[in-house]
Amino acid sequence: MRGSRPKRRVAALGSAGALVTATLIAGAVAAPTANASAGSGRGQDREARGTAIAAARAAKAGIDWQDCPADWNLAKPIQCGYVTVPLDYAKPYGKQIKLAVDRIGNTGTKAERQGALIYNPGGPGGSGLRFPARVTNKNAVWANVAKAYDFVGFDPRGVGKSTPISCVDPQEFVKAPKADPVPDSEADKLAQRKLAREYAEGCQERSGAMLPHMTTPNTARDLDVIRAALGEKKLNFLGVSYGTYLGAVYGTLFPGHVRRMVVDSVVNPSRDKIWYQANLDQDVAFEERWKDWQDWVARNDATYHLGTTRAAVQAKWLQLRATAKKNPIGGVVGPAELISFFQSAPYYDSSWAPVASVFSKYVAGDTQALVDAAAPDLSDTAGNAASENGNAVYTAVECADAKWPTSWRTWDRDNTRLHRDHPFMTWANAWMNLPCATWPAKQQTPVNVKTGKGLPGVLIVQSERDAATPHEGAVELHKRFKGSHLITEKDAGSHGVTGLVNPCINPRVDSYLLTGKLDGADVTCAPHATPKP
């Protein structure tokens, strides 16, 4: 499951999507550091050399900044351009692909400018191109940092405007209703396994040449080439959700190239977790955060009339789910679509009230609000293409980054066991990831994330009850990155902390990015304000 804002698909450790229950040198170029291979073997050494070659080329070429194309919906003064990178870093002179980048200059003086701050929102599969809009939209949380930094976004390889990949026709991808992810029989499981295998085959048919190279280490190498193309000697990076894993891998491969790094809502970087176990861990955390939301709804029964206890709210949910299973609401909203819509509440506090409001309207007799919120919009072809692409990248990266269990018995055992106590998300998440069991491209061994020579102090920010990236991931990265500093937002669980207003956290993020200073010890902060009904 992804980890940034879900649209109509479970987000996996990072970006937008609909729940497919059927179907996360010189000048600007620092010389590659000793750690650049972060592992053993000639392959990594070749890729380290290939990255240095590509970065030198990019530093020389720079970026031809222009006004953004109209259909990118990025208003002036945001500028857009492309950076060229090798598809395969072991063959730096072989096939090249283009990555879309955008920027807005720092809002302060020339003297205040500290370089570029590059952002990744997660996924895998999330687009970072909206990042400079934080300046044009006058986002108060980022106003101080914007004085010092150009805000730079990019679409990672395979995403959006950056040589996009695809696994299935987008209109087919969003069609509803899909099968209930919770199986009633072995026949149901067999049908879902068939869909997962067909999805993997579709990825190979439509995007086969890209699949072996859709890895987090390659995206980290791309990040280093973008750094060089920007004319930056060192990288300033903000990564949220899956973007934290991208940052962790970058910091391992290029420790001497990091200037400042903020990672927010952290993917557990342990090799044992990437990615099969990480997804199982999410299922447990989602159940807990789902309960937090139900408790809040119950406390606000005067507004929502869904029950005064968690158990009462859960009973209403199960009733809704059973109704939708028997007769999809509006002909299109079944259990799969319900999970896809409702799971935004455990993801983000900002979704608590909107989701509760739609649920409340439904119980009061207004079914249209639920159909509008949870059903796909087949007329939104651009949005559907973006959802399908995000899902394709999510799947391709997670499947390629690590070896997954190929035995159905393993998947069946683990998810059956987890579902007993954590039924909200478990099977939906299982089917989303099952294409990795029959993945047609090579699966790598994850990078061993660790501190290398020259890595500065990294700032880690994490809420205590995050569903998509459980808190233990932040603790694990903190152990692995020596000199890092951890801020924990206690009794909170919204995914993506640095964008929220919290007077304990915002000034510390500003101070680190503006001065490089970290607190002498780890900090625990009170939660941001609870959503109002």
Helices and strands as residue ranges (DSSP letters): G 34-37, H 42-61, E 66-67, G 70-72, E 79-86, E 96-104, E 115-120, H 133-136, G 140-142, H 143-148, E 149-154, H 170-174, H 186-207, G 211-213, H 216-229, E 235-240, H 242-253, G 255-257, E 258-264, H 276-299, H 301-304, H 310-326, H 335-342, H 344-347, G 349-351, H 352-363, H 368-374, H 381-401, H 408-421, H 426-433, G 434-438, E 459-463, H 472-480, E 485-489, H 506-515, E 523-525
